[in-house]
């Protein structure tokens, strides 16, 4: 009986883990879709984003770069600020 209870607990933990990963992926997908909409990028691919970046001036590029750094930076080193994003 102990073994089946352990398997059930591990199964529940796995389901929670998959749900958290799916939630994070959905958040990032919404972020990228928002970037495409905000900058008027019609081609929804990395190539469309690259073309738009080539057309940007330095100020707009730095703003976009900051948004990506903020969204995709690692949160493991926030305490002592030793990581570079």
N, C-alpha and C positions, 0 to 999 in steps of 0.2 A: 504494500500500500504506500509506503514512503516514496518509492521510486516513481509511482504514477503522480503523486502530489508534486514532486520535484519537477517532473516533466510538464505538468500543467502550469506551474509557476514560471518556468523558463519559457514556455510557449506564450504566456500572457506578456511576459517581459519583451519577447521578440516582437509581438504585435504592437506594443507601445513604441518600441524603437523604430519600426517601419513607419508607423504613423507620424512620428516626429520628423523623420527624414522626408517623408512626403510633404509635410507641412512646410518645411524649410525650402524644399524645391519649388513648391507653389508660390511662396513669397518671392523667391528670386526670379521666377518666371514673370510674375506681376511687375517686378521692378524693371526688368529688361523691356517688357511690353510698354511700360510707362515712358522709358527713355526713348523708344522708337516713336511713340506718339508725341512726346514733348518736342523732339527735334524734327518731326515730319519725315521720318525715314520710311519710305514705302516698301522697300525690299527688306523683308524680315529675315535677314541672314547676317552673319558676320561680315560679309562683303559689303552689304549695304551700310552697315555701321562704319566700316573702314573708309568707304567713299565719303561719307558725311564728315568723318574726322579730318580727312584731307582737305575738305572745303572750309573747315572752321578756322577762325582766327585764334590767336594764342589765348585770349581771355576766355572764349567759349570752351576751348579745349581744356584749359585748367579747371574750369567749373565742372565739366563732364568727368574729368579724371578724379576730382574730389568726390563726386557722387559715387563713382565706382569704388574708390578706396574706402569710403564710409560703409558701403553696403557689403563689400566682400572682404573686409579686413578680418584678421583673426582676432578672436576675443579672448584668447588664452593669455595674452600679455598685457592686458589693460591696466593691471595693478601697478606695475613699475614702469610702464611705457618704454620698454627696451626693444620692442619689435618695430620694424618699419613696415608699413603697408605697401 
